[in-house]
Amino acid sequence: MRWKGRRKSSNVQDRRGQATGQRQFRMPGRSGGRGRVGGVFAIIAIVVALLLGVDPTQILNLVGGAEAVLPAPPEAPSASRDVGSDEGAQRAAVVLASTEDAWNEVFQGAGSRYRPPQMVLFTDAVDSACGFTSSATGPFYCPGDNQVYLDLGFFRELARMGGSGDFATAYVIAHEVGHHIQNLTGVHDQVRQLRSRIGQAESNALSVRVELQADCYAGIWAFHAARDGDFLETGDLEEGLRAAAAIGDDRLQKMAGRRVQPESFTHGSSEQRQEWFTRGLRSGDFATCDTFN
Ligand SMILES: [Zn+2]
């Protein structure tokens, strides 16, 4: 991918290295170095509370009004700062810009206007309208605040699983943007309503359809990117396909040493993920991404 020198999206918030919003214990009435002692004291209070089987916040309140470990409310977009100058962040901003160009065109073609998502870069854990989430969850999209959340460390993990290369990272971002498209088109809401009425197995099957559609939308982005001058290089699309295969449910279950259980799939098999990415890529057409019918 020849991404250097291309437009970078202004919809990126770099929150890396910021406090996660997991509040620190504070002991009112004590200051300076003793505040840190409060942290240890609070941990002891929690251990005691767990031994006694009571809510730790009760004990903490008893011992001096310390605040419990609760996720802070999501940070306002104004909390953003300039995107870091490191390659990972810069490339992510270029890829996001490229998805904006692609979806602008698709929405305009349908006589409507595209409202792009924000992308939040974070490390370790992050607060969002979807709650307090650890990096271990992987990149995710939160429909409640229209934001894509990404810890760039995930791409090291993806490379370890066989999805290396910069186009692989682009595929992941484009997939998350695909979930944003589902939010804009109302698919997200429809699925949420359906989910409340069905059992676990059906709910899993529904998840697979949602995820494969996001893969197909990533393919639509790739279709547009491939037509965008010399942006893509030979081998990029193969990288995308390898990445799609690397995070197929069957592959992940095998890697975890488990039996492959299709009924527990939530994202689709490697083959299905490649297939739907390819459908979007070949057609560039929204209508080919109907995974529900
Ligand atoms: Zn997804």
Residues whose N, C-alpha, C, O or C-beta is under 5 A from the ligand:
A	BS01	ZN	E211 A214
